[in-house]
Amino acid sequence: MASKPESKRWHEILHERMRFKTVRDFSHKQLYKRLPPHTGWVHVFGSVALLMFFSQFVTGILLLLYYRPTLKEAHESIQYITGEVPFGWLFRQIHAWGATVMMLAVVLHMVRTYFMASFKRPRELTWALGVLLFVVTLVFGFTGYLLPWNQLSYWATTVGTEVVGAVPFVGEQLKEVVLGAPAVGQETLSRFFVVHVAVLPWIIVLLVAAHLILMRVHNLATLEDVGAEKPFPPESGVPFWPVHMAKEACVAAIILGLLLTLSVFSPWEIGEPADPLKTPEGIKPEWYFLPTYQLLKYFSGPLGKFLGILVSGVPFILLLVWPLLDRTTARHPRKRPVSFWLGMIAIILAVFFGLLGHFSETTMNIGGMRVHFDMYGVPHVLEAEAAAPAGGEAGESEAPHGGPSSQTSGAPASGHG
Ligand code: HEM
């Protein structure tokens, strides 16, 4: 009998001091909000990106307890985390694999919102903030890659920052700002570390908050034409809690299981410490930079470099202003054949150049033939006598590549910050 008025009193006390009831009613409204009737499994990728960001945040903080951003200690501290710190190896693996899963979730989410034309009025700004989030996620990957200070991270950063130097007019100055010195060194490591752990997290938190507020203000887009949307009857909407959140929880459980499995069975190696005097062959960036990396190879000379930067930078600008370019009212993919096929061609080109980048400068045994892919990804069949012994190295690549230790190669292994 006494407990009810007691708890009521606590509500009153909290409400008086911090408007508790207002916060509770607002949270209640958000939780039970009805989403459009067609909301389904394809609408979970944004939440997966969010979940991965939380995972990166927590594992990143744990890594920070032992990581040291100096040339002398960076690689050693990663070794220490992996070998000595209780569960350190696990947090490092989840962080390294988490970067890939987060990037994948962001890309799938972007593809979903593009094909369902969710970027159209009134969600242009939600989309533009999303494009900025995509860029921030890429910069997270690029800056984190250098932190383990191994051969691959050192040389991939050297190659990556050369691209910055090719930016027209301001390239050299920009490169110096990024590197902090004429070449990748302590200043670069310090800059990348600060950007990775102290600058980007704030930016991403602010962008995500604005993105989610706008998403809630407009609710999710339906597939009806712009301007022809009819308010859906509440009973036909999908309740955010428990229906949509149950779907998100299922996907989250699968993703976390996948992360643990990858961490245990396909761990990222630490690799050899960075050596500025020893250039390993076939430096490759992470998979999400491979299409741009490959594309830039086809442009040489000052004019070529200028064109290369233009060709690889234009897609980002196009993405940002896409809602201003695609001004038709149709949302359903079947009613937008031009946008649909433009999207498909963009995906096919990205996968094609990504695969060329992956296979370039590698040699493989294909159907008993020894095939070498040159830097442009063009295959050359090697002399028969040069073929590897049967059963030896089928499918093996000779060049080092980034990624977990299960990948075949006698290459220096990669790590990830
Ligand atoms: C860290 C990155 C991101 C996070 C955490 C995030 C989170 C979310 C979440 C949770 C939603 C709710 C619906 C859904 O999940 O599909 C959403 C909606 C949306 N997002 Fe993102 N997002 C991110 C990046 C992006 C990117 C890269 C784009 C596109 C360039 C984008 C564009 C949109 C749009 C247009 C909506 C509204 C969807 C609709 O009305 O149906 N977001 N975002």
Boltz pocket constraint, residues with backbone or C-beta under 6 A from the ligand:
constraints:
  - pocket:
      binder: B
      contacts: [[A, 42], [A, 43], [A, 44], [A, 45], [A, 46], [A, 47], [A, 49], [A, 50], [A, 53], [A, 106], [A, 109], [A, 110], [A, 113], [A, 118], [A, 119], [A, 123], [A, 126], [A, 127], [A, 128], [A, 129], [A, 130], [A, 131], [A, 133], [A, 134], [A, 137], [A, 208], [A, 211], [A, 215], [A, 219], [A, 220], [A, 221]]
      max_distance: 6.0
